[in-house]
Amino acid sequence: MSASIATTSTYQFPNLADISQTGAMLRGSRLPPTGSTALLKAGPLQVLCTVVWVKGEQCGVRFDEAVTPAILNQVHREGAVVLKVSE
């Protein structure tokens, strides 16, 4: 599933590798640094999160609030994900 990351200085287009009720993993180049605050949008999903790790071309984000299974199912069906990041 493709995604986009918007920071104050750049847009990036990683892939959403995995998503759960508590977080997600992204793959791509020039990912946001650990500790960045982000707003993840994916179809009906809109959740605040924090980048908790970055390793090479992968990063993990932890959601501030758990996402419901129904919302996760909609995200997977729609396949539209946007991640906005503020450093």
C-alpha positions as CSV (number, residue, x, y, z in Angstrom):
1,M,0.0,0.0,0.0
2,S,1.5,3.4,-1.0
3,A,1.7,6.3,1.4
4,S,3.0,9.9,1.4
5,I,4.9,11.8,4.1
6,A,4.7,15.5,4.4
7,T,7.2,17.3,6.7
8,T,7.8,21.0,6.9
9,S,10.5,20.7,4.3
10,T,9.7,17.7,2.0
11,Y,7.2,15.1,0.7
12,Q,8.2,11.5,0.5
13,F,6.3,8.5,-0.8
14,P,7.1,5.3,1.1
15,N,5.0,2.1,1.2
16,L,2.9,1.1,4.1
17,A,4.3,-2.3,5.0
18,D,2.1,-3.1,7.9
19,I,-0.6,-1.6,10.1
20,S,-2.1,-2.7,13.4
21,Q,-4.4,-1.3,16.0
22,T,-1.4,0.3,17.8
23,G,1.0,1.3,15.0
24,A,2.4,0.9,11.5
25,M,5.6,0.2,9.6
26,L,6.7,2.2,6.5
27,R,9.3,1.4,3.9
28,G,11.1,4.0,1.8
29,S,14.0,6.4,1.6
30,R,14.4,9.6,3.6
31,L,12.0,8.6,6.3
32,P,11.2,11.0,9.2
33,P,13.6,10.7,12.2
34,T,12.8,8.9,15.4
35,G,10.8,11.1,17.8
36,S,8.9,12.9,15.0
37,T,5.3,13.6,15.7
38,A,2.9,12.7,12.9
39,L,-0.7,12.6,11.8
40,L,-1.5,9.4,9.9
41,K,-4.4,9.5,7.5
42,A,-5.7,6.5,5.6
43,G,-9.2,6.6,4.2
44,P,-11.4,6.9,7.3
45,L,-8.4,6.7,9.7
46,Q,-6.9,9.8,11.2
47,V,-4.6,9.2,14.2
48,L,-1.8,11.0,15.9
49,C,1.4,9.0,16.1
50,T,5.1,9.1,16.9
51,V,8.0,7.7,14.9
52,V,9.5,5.2,17.4
53,W,12.3,3.7,15.3
54,V,14.1,4.1,12.0
55,K,16.4,1.4,10.5
56,G,17.7,1.9,7.0
57,E,14.7,2.3,4.7
58,Q,12.1,1.3,7.3
59,C,10.4,3.1,10.2
60,G,7.8,2.3,12.8
61,V,5.1,4.6,14.2
62,R,3.2,4.2,17.4
63,F,-0.4,5.5,17.5
64,D,-1.5,7.7,20.4
65,E,-4.8,5.9,20.5
66,A,-5.7,2.4,19.4
67,V,-7.5,2.0,16.0
68,T,-10.6,-0.1,15.8
69,P,-10.6,-3.3,13.7
70,A,-13.4,-1.9,11.6
71,I,-11.3,1.1,10.6
72,L,-8.3,-1.1,9.9
73,N,-10.4,-3.2,7.5
74,Q,-11.6,-0.1,5.7
75,V,-8.0,1.1,5.4
76,H,-6.9,-2.2,3.8
77,R,-9.9,-2.2,1.4
78,E,-9.4,1.4,0.3
79,G,-5.6,1.3,0.2
80,A,-5.3,5.1,0.6
81,V,-2.8,6.2,3.2
82,V,-1.3,9.6,4.0
83,L,1.2,10.3,6.8
84,K,1.9,14.0,7.7
85,V,4.9,14.5,9.9
86,S,6.0,17.5,12.0
87,E,9.5,17.4,13.3
